[in-house]
Amino acid sequence: MLVGAAVFSVYGLMFGLAFRSEAAVGAASGSLVVLAFLGNIFIPLSGTMLAIAKFTPLYGYVALARYPLTEGVLIDSSGNPLPAEPLWVPMLNLSVWAVIFVMLSTYLVKRGRGRQ
């Protein structure tokens, strides 16, 4: 889970660079709550909501954390098991979001240095 911690450390850095210090904490934590709901953390999602969840940053992180227990099997909102998901799906999700967050943080650092 070290990779997931690194991804969300860069996420926090990105918000710290984008907002003033007082607003950064609120914006980062508020968006994490929304992303947690959309990422299939609080309640089992199904259908369109589950398809949307697979494109959120917390989905990959939580799916990797659950993988040793569930072996990739998800439960939908009615309690029925869904087909197992291969391990590469959450790994790819987390990797893509890591690249996106690093690129945005790099852009924000360069933008901040350009103002000085």
C-alpha angles and dihedrals in degrees: 000000000000089000091054091050090051092050093053092042087060088045089058091045090052092055091044090056095043099049139034113269095258094050096039095069093048094045094047096046094042092051091047090057091052092045090048091055092045091044095065096253106121103037132007110266127203140184117006094357091056090049089053091046092060089066097053123097096237094053094072094044094050093041089056091049091051096042098090090055102037103027088221097308114137127198117222126219093272093054097254119134117244123214114286116267119224118246093244093067097068091037091054091046092053093044094051092048090048090056092046093050093046092049092049092047091050090050091050092050091051091046091051093049091048091061094055 
